[in-house]
């Protein structure tokens, strides 16, 4: 069910879910998914992920999603500068 993560992870009650507009619930679910992606592989180095992916290949795709999400939000927060290419230099 779509609402179970809201109840389990965010601690929302059924009454709160019923009283909240659907677009806000969708926003909460998207935010929760982004949060889980952002912190999903914290503590693992690239070498550890490489070792784990030998047994479970899906770990590599999860790690790439994690890196994309980290780059996206680190760039938005100004923690990481965008890589320049020759077309951007004038």
N, C-alpha and C positions, 0 to 999 in steps of 0.2 A: 504494500500500500504506500502511496506517496506521502502520507502524513506521518507515518511511523518515525522517520528520521527527525521530524519536527518535535515529536513527543519525546523521543529517546535522547537525542543529542542536545536539543535546545530547551527541553523541559517544559514544553507548552502543554497545557491541558486541552482536552477536547473542546471545552467551551470557548477557550481562546481561539482555537483553530476555526470553529464555526463562526465566530464573530469577526474574524479577520478577512478582508477582501482577498479574492483569489490571486490577484496580481502581486499583492504583498507576500502571500505564501510562496508564490513562485520565486520572488526575489530572495526570500529567506533560504529556499532550497538551493538556489544558484550560489548564494553567498556561502552556504555551508559546504557545498561541493568545492568551491574555490579554496576555502579555508583548509579542507581536507587535502586537496592537491598541494597546497602551498607547504604544508608541514608533513606530508606523507613520507618523505624519504630523508628527513633530517637525521643527522648522525651517521649516515652511510657515506663512505667515500666512493669514488668512481671505481677503484679496484675491488672494493667489497661488492658493489653492484655487479661488476663483471664476473666475479666468482659465483654470486647467487644466480646470475642469468644463465649459467651453464646448466643448472638443474631446472630452472624455471624461466623459460624465455620471455614470459610476459612481464617479468621484473624490469627488463630493459625498456619496454614501451612505457611502463609506469614511471620509470626514472626520467625518461625524456619528457613526459607530461609535467613532471615535477620541475625539471629544469626550465621548461618553457614558461610555466606559471611563475617561477622565481624571477626569471628575467623580466617578465612583463611587469610584475609589481615592483621589483627593485628599480626598474627604469622609471616607472610612474612616481616613485617616492624620491627619485634622485640619488639612490644609492649606487646605481650603475649607469654609466654614461652609454649612450647609443654608440655603436661602432661606426666610425666614419668610413665612407668609401670615396673614391676619387670623384664621383659625380657631385657629391655634396660640397666638396672643397672648391671655392671660387676665389 
